[in-house]
Amino acid sequence: MWILGEINPEIPVKYSYESNVNFELKKAYLEKNKIVIFDFKNDTVTSFHKENLFEGIDTNRPVIEHLDTLYFIKNKNNKSFLAQFPLNDLKTLEPEFYPITLQNENPYKIP
C-alpha cells in the first residue's frame, strides 16, 4: 500500500453518499448548488458552484452520464421527473480548484 499524502481538508465534499457519477475517468458528486469533480490521476478537485444548479435533485437516486449529458431524478411538487444537464454548461461557471492531497516535503529527499 502506498500513502500518497494527507487529504486536503478544503475539498468541498465531506461524504460520498450523495448522487455521484463517473465520466471521463473522473468521479463527480452532485448537490443542489454544486458539482465537485475528482481527478485522481492529476490529484485535483474541480468544484463548480451556482445557486440551484441541480435544484430538486434526489441525492438517493443514481446519476448517469451519456454523451456529455448528466441525467438525474429531480423532485418537484411531490413528483419525480427525469432531468438532464449538459456538461458543456459548466463552461459558463467559474471553477475552483483544489489539490486532493497536501504535498509534504519529503524528509528523506537528498538536496
C-alpha positions in Angstrom: 0.0 0.0 0.0 1.3 3.5 -0.9 0.4 6.6 1.1 0.1 9.4 -1.3 -0.4 12.3 1.1 -2.7 13.9 3.6 -6.2 14.7 2.3 -6.8 18.4 1.7 -9.4 19.5 4.3 -10.6 22.3 2.0 -12.2 19.8 -0.5 -15.9 20.8 -0.7 -17.2 17.3 -0.3 -17.1 15.6 3.2 -19.1 12.4 2.4 -19.7 10.3 -0.6 -23.3 9.0 -0.3 -24.9 11.8 -2.3 -25.5 11.4 -6.1 -22.4 10.6 -7.9 -21.3 9.7 -11.4 -18.2 8.6 -13.3 -17.3 10.3 -16.6 -14.0 11.0 -18.4 -12.2 8.7 -15.9 -13.3 11.1 -13.1 -15.7 10.9 -10.2 -18.2 13.6 -9.7 -20.6 14.4 -6.8 -23.7 16.4 -7.3 -25.6 18.5 -4.7 -28.3 21.1 -5.1 -25.8 24.0 -5.6 -22.7 22.4 -6.9 -20.8 19.7 -8.7 -17.5 18.5 -7.4 -15.2 16.5 -9.8 -12.3 14.4 -8.6 -9.5 13.7 -11.0 -7.4 11.2 -9.1 -4.9 10.9 -12.0 -4.0 14.6 -11.7 -4.5 14.9 -7.9 -7.1 17.7 -8.4 -10.6 18.5 -7.4 -12.7 21.0 -9.5 -15.8 22.5 -7.9 -18.5 24.4 -9.8 -21.0 26.3 -7.6 -24.2 28.1 -8.7 -27.4 28.6 -6.7 -29.9 25.8 -7.5 -27.5 24.3 -10.1 -29.2 20.9 -9.5 -32.4 22.1 -7.8 -34.6 19.3 -6.6 -32.0 16.6 -7.3 -32.9 13.3 -5.5 -29.5 12.5 -3.9 -30.7 9.0 -3.1 -31.0 8.1 -6.8 -28.3 7.4 -9.4 -26.9 9.9 -11.8 -26.0 8.7 -15.3 -23.6 10.4 -17.8 -24.3 9.7 -21.5 -22.9 11.7 -24.5 -21.7 14.6 -22.4 -25.0 15.0 -20.5 -25.9 14.1 -16.9 -29.3 12.6 -16.3 -30.8 12.6 -12.8 -34.0 12.3 -10.9 -35.5 15.6 -9.8 -38.3 16.1 -7.3 -40.8 18.8 -7.8 -44.2 19.2 -6.2 -44.0 15.7 -4.7 -43.4 14.2 -8.1 -40.3 12.7 -9.6 -39.0 13.7 -13.0 -36.1 12.8 -15.2 -33.9 15.8 -15.7 -30.8 16.5 -17.8 -27.8 18.8 -17.5 -25.4 19.3 -20.5 -21.8 19.1 -19.2 -21.0 21.9 -21.6 -23.0 24.3 -19.4 -20.2 24.0 -16.8 -18.1 26.2 -19.1 -20.2 29.2 -18.1 -19.3 28.8 -14.5 -16.1 29.8 -12.7 -14.4 26.7 -11.3 -12.5 26.4 -8.0 -9.5 24.1 -7.9 -8.1 22.1 -5.0 -5.3 19.6 -4.7 -6.6 16.2 -3.4 -3.6 15.6 -1.3 -1.4 18.1 0.6 2.1 17.8 -0.6 4.5 17.5 2.3 8.2 17.9 1.8 9.9 14.6 1.7 12.2 14.4 4.8 14.4 11.8 3.0 15.0 14.0 -0.1 18.6 14.4 -1.0 19.4 18.1 -1.6 
